[in-house]
């Protein structure tokens, strides 16, 4: 994003008592609310997965796709027709 002065950026309004309490706790050490929110949003964006990644099994599946070999020599012909 562009490096624009905070006063010129559009404000964000949060109407949540829980979010307000979390922001108060996370900004107690002097960090700005904007910094905390931006960091949280960046972390969420990094964790986002593609659909293929989300649908991939946690443990790779191994299938034996080769069909069993036909063994005609072991089959007894039915000649009663």
LINSUL-V928712 format. One line per field, one symbol per residue. ss: DSSP state (2 for helix, 1 for strand, 0 for the rest). psi: psi as a letter, one per 20 degrees, with the letter a starting at -180 (. if undefined). burial: b if it has 24 or more other C-alpha atoms within 12 Angstrom, else e. A space follows every 50 residues. Layout:
ss: ???
psi: ???
burial: ???
//
This chain:
ss: 00000222000000002222222222000000222222222222222000 2222200000000000000002220000000
psi: qqnqqhhiqqqpppmphghggggggijhjiqqgggggggghggghhipqr gghhipqhpppoqnipqqppnhhippqoji.
burial: eeeeeeeeeeeeeeeeeeeeeebeeeeeeeeebbeeeeeeeeeeeeeeee eeeeeeeeeeeeeeeeeeeeeeeeeeeeeee
//
